[in-house]
């Protein structure tokens, strides 16, 4: 049910990204390929055979991605972490445990590679209360908040000890 994110999934991934762009950054296929070249983890979960129900992309803390504001903040506040950059669960597939399964998969992945923490961020502006509840329920601890006026956004950073 969980497998690698492959080129045949890109169109559906970009559709999902657009659906939830208010919590993410805009993305086109060129930028998606650039991101995936840097990602150590890029997996998808099927909601039915051949149907993408969700996607998760992650990087090690030392990835070559110098302008990523969240990696910059995390690197100033946390050591030896694996970063969850983007998780999207299709609206029609939410509530089925797909996010929890992808998180367990990336947690296992990061633990096997010896990272001390799994880290991510969740929007506080625009608010994403469901994501905050999910992260707190799954053992993540808030480690800081940051406003980004340039993007009209604010984030709460989370980490989970592995």
N, C-alpha and C positions, 0 to 999 in steps of 0.2 A: 504494500500500500504506500510506503514511503520509498521514493527513488530519486535519482539525480535529476536536476533541472536540465533539460535538454532543449536544443533549438526548436523542436516541435511544440514546446510548452511556451515559448516566448510570447506569442500573440495573446494567449490567455493571461499570462502573467502581466503583460502591459495593460490589458483590459482591467484586471483587478487593481493594479496600481492606480489607474485613472479613477476607478470607483472610490478609492480611499485616499486620493491625493491630498485631501485637506489635512491628513495626519502624516503624509509622506512627502517626498519631493517628486516633482514631475520627472518622467522618464520616457525616453524613446528607445528604439532598438539599438542604436549606436551606443548610447550611454549604458544600457543594460549590458551589452557585450563588454564594455570597458570595465564595469563593475565586476562582472563574472570572471574576468581575467585575474582579478585581485582576490576574489573570494576563495577561501579554503573550504567553505561549506556552502552549497547551493542545492537545496533539495525541495521536492514537492511531494504533496500527499494527494492521492486520488480520492475523490468523493464517489466515483463510479469508475469502472474500467475505462481508461483513457481520458478521464475528466479531471482537470486540476481543481482540487478543493482548497488548496493552500500552498504557500511558498514561504521558505525561510532562507535568508542569505546571511552569512557571517564571515568575519575576518579575525585573524590574530591581531593582537594589540600593536604589533610592529609592521603591519602591512604598509606598503608604499602607496599612501593615499594622503598626501600632505595637506590638502585643503578641507578634509572632512572635519567639520566643527565638533562633532560628537567624539570622534577619536582623539582630537586634541584635548578636549575637556577631560575625558576619561584618563588619558595618559598623564595628565597633571595631577590626578587624584587617585589613581589605582595602578597597581603593578600586576604584570603577568596575567592578563585577562584575555578571554576570547569574546569578541563583540558580536552581538546580534544586531545586524544593521536594519533588516527589513523583514517583517513577517506580515503576511496578508492571508486572511482566511476569507474565502468567498462568502458573501452575505447569506447565500442560500445554504451554506454548509456550516455556519456558525452554530455553536451549541452541541456539536457532535464529538467534541474532544480532540479535534484535529490540531488545534494549537498546542494542547498539552502533549500530544504525541510527537509533534515536531520539536517542542522544547526538550522532551526527554531524549530525543535522538541527538540534538545538538549538544545537550549536556553530556551524554555518553561520549560523543565525538571529542569534545573539549577535555574531558577527564582523561580519556585514553592518551591524549597528546600532552598531558601533564600540566595544563593550565590551572592556576589557583582559583580563578574566578570566571564566571560568565557575567557579562555586563550588557546593558541596554539602556534605552531612554524611552520615556513615554510622555506624550504631550500633556501639558497642563493648560496650554492655550494654543489651539482650541482644545478644550478639555476632552479627555478620553478616559472616563471613570471606569469603564469595563476593563480596560487594559491595566489600569492601576490595581484593581481588585485581583485580576488574574496573576499579576507578578507577585503581589504580596502573599496571595494564597499558595503560590508555588515556591516560596522561600526566598524571594528577592528582598533585599533591604534597600531603602532609599539612601543614597549617599550624597545627594546634593541637587540643587535646582539652579537653572540658568535661564535668564531671559535673552531672547534674540530679537531685538526690535527691528532689525533689518529684514527679518523674515516674518514679522508680526506673529511670533511664536514664543512659547516658553516650554521648557522641558524639565522633567524630573529624571535623574539618573539613578539606575538601580544596579546592584551587584549581588551575585549569589556565590557563596564559597563552595567550591567543589571538593 
